[in-house]
Amino acid sequence: MKKILLNKAFFIPCLLGLSFLLGGCQKEPDQETAAQPLAVEKTRLTIGFVKLTDMAPLAIAVEKGFFKDEGLEVKLEAQPSWTELYKHVQSGELDAAHMLAAMPIASIIDTSSEKTPIVTPFTLSYNGAAITVSNNVWNEMKKTVVMENNRPKHPISASNLKPVIAEYKQQQKIFKLGMTYPMGTHNYMIRYWLAAGGIHPGTYDSAHNDTTGNTGSDVDLTVIPPPEMVSTMVEGVTSGYSVGEPWNQKAVKKGFGVPVITSDAIWENGSDKVFGLTKKFTEQNPTTTLKLVKALIRASNWLDENNGANRKEAAKIIAQDNYLRVDEDIIINSMTGVFEYEQGDVRPAKSFHTFFKGQYGIPYYSDAVWWLTQMRRWGQISTSQTDQWYLETAQKAYRPDIYVQAAQALIQEGKMQDTQFPSLKNNAFIKTPQTSALDHIVFDAKQPNQFLAAFKIGYK
């Protein structure tokens, strides 16, 4: 196997010096045996989150008593940024957290001596993000956007942004866009969108100590915490951003910007946030880990059951000061199946926020493979890898074996029915190939190198 050179500066600089052997892939999930009643190793836990709508399963698990049903006393703590959250999970200040789906994978491929592997036994949300531009940028983009029934035709290509970038260059100005974390979902989504439109988002170049990700770029991508996205754009620091909700709909409601594409148009039903814990925590606290996942499965099901009948109540809950501290009417759109682009242009978006329905919170290996391909595409993985390497690396970070035990326990206890889950037997945890609505490129998790070869921009 080739050595992977992942520049240490991609990670937060103050990791604790904990070192673990990754070992081989975990055993195949035991799909016949639910968890046996065991002593709970830890009952009081602190779980971190960043102020985004898709932290909802955590809030619901607290507010509806699902954690309490498992004998757990959980405190949820908002973190100011993904960088701080990641650092606090690795240091043990947080027992677990709401995480960007690529974070556990990033921890696995970290080659530094200070690495602390993180795993995920549960997917908190699918889809749920968008790319928004300022009103001034949108007014220029709209001149070339294809119209359909007097409205912009979606998905909107980044090619419509080219004249704006050219004008910035002519004026010797930098066109800057915000994203939330270098090893994060929103970074990869905005890069994918830009590249599909013929705009080079830049690469990471460890050989020349460039960790900005802007080598060879047509634009500058800069890290901004999610709650600061709107204000940073209004101040003129950026001209747009890629982020999860509610920060795209807030820009629309306040009249500051226009979303141009949602993440499901780039990769439909891709994992966006996961529940992350250190590998050490899961090994030292296996029963606690199982109980956490059981509570989150029930919370996610509550969010999606009865065709989303509970979503309005959920929006009211997470709007509270101890969670998002955002007006309820800003959260309600995406949580109830619609999405507003230009003011007044409200469209159906039934699967924009998906928590349980269809994929059930399973941490699919194929989702991890997709994120790994984007890390390679933009140079965070410095050398090409075999298809088998992608799968084996995914299996170290994503843990459906733990999920299966939790689901079987819930069925045995009568808290959920087996009909509420897909077949948990003989499941390879690889989704069928998918075609992007944006660029029509097919992603087959069994052939990641073929996927990479299809792109005109980026490493293979």
Stockholm file with secondary structure:
# STOCKHOLM 1.0

chainA/1-460         MKKILLNKAFFIPCLLGLSFLLGGCQKEPDQETAAQPLAVEKTRLTIGFVKLTDMAPLAIAVEKGFFKDEGLEVKLEAQPSWTELYKHVQSGELDAAHMLAAMPIASIIDTSSEKTPIVTPFTLSYNGAAITVSNNVWNEMKKTVVMENNRPKHPISASNLKPVIAEYKQQQKIFKLGMTYPMGTHNYMIRYWLAAGGIHPGTYDSAHNDTTGNTGSDVDLTVIPPPEMVSTMVEGVTSGYSVGEPWNQKAVKKGFGVPVITSDAIWENGSDKVFGLTKKFTEQNPTTTLKLVKALIRASNWLDENNGANRKEAAKIIAQDNYLRVDEDIIINSMTGVFEYEQGDVRPAKSFHTFFKGQYGIPYYSDAVWWLTQMRRWGQISTSQTDQWYLETAQKAYRPDIYVQAAQALIQEGKMQDTQFPSLKNNAFIKTPQTSALDHIVFDAKQPNQFLAAFKIGYK
#=GR chainA/1-460 SS CCCCCCCGGGSCTTCCCCCCCCCSCCCCCCSSCCCCCCCCSCCEEEEEECSCGGGHHHHHHHHTTHHHHTTCEEEEEECSSHHHHHHHHHHTSSSEEEEETTHHHHHHHCCSTTCCCEEEEEEEEEECEEEEEEHHHHHHHTTTSCEETTEECSSCCGGGGHHHHHHHHHTTCCCEEEESCTTSHHHHHHHHHHHHTTCCCCEEEGGGTEEEEEETCSSEEEECCGGGHHHHHHTTSCSEEEEETTHHHHHHHTTSEEEEEEGGGTSTTCEEEEEEEEHHHHHHCHHHHHHHHHHHHHHHHHHHHHHHTTHHHHHHHHTSTTTTCCCHHHHHHHHTTEEESSTTCEEECTTSEESSTTTTTCCCHHHHHHHHHHHHHTTSSCSCCCHHHHHHHHHHHBCHHHHHHHHHHHHHTTSSCGGGSCCCSSCCCCCCCEECTTTCCEECTTCHHHHHHTCSSSCC
#=GC SS_cons         CCCCCCCGGGSCTTCCCCCCCCCSCCCCCCSSCCCCCCCCSCCEEEEEECSCGGGHHHHHHHHTTHHHHTTCEEEEEECSSHHHHHHHHHHTSSSEEEEETTHHHHHHHCCSTTCCCEEEEEEEEEECEEEEEEHHHHHHHTTTSCEETTEECSSCCGGGGHHHHHHHHHTTCCCEEEESCTTSHHHHHHHHHHHHTTCCCCEEEGGGTEEEEEETCSSEEEECCGGGHHHHHHTTSCSEEEEETTHHHHHHHTTSEEEEEEGGGTSTTCEEEEEEEEHHHHHHCHHHHHHHHHHHHHHHHHHHHHHHTTHHHHHHHHTSTTTTCCCHHHHHHHHTTEEESSTTCEEECTTSEESSTTTTTCCCHHHHHHHHHHHHHTTSSCSCCCHHHHHHHHHHHBCHHHHHHHHHHHHHTTSSCGGGSCCCSSCCCCCCCEECTTTCCEECTTCHHHHHHTCSSSCC
//
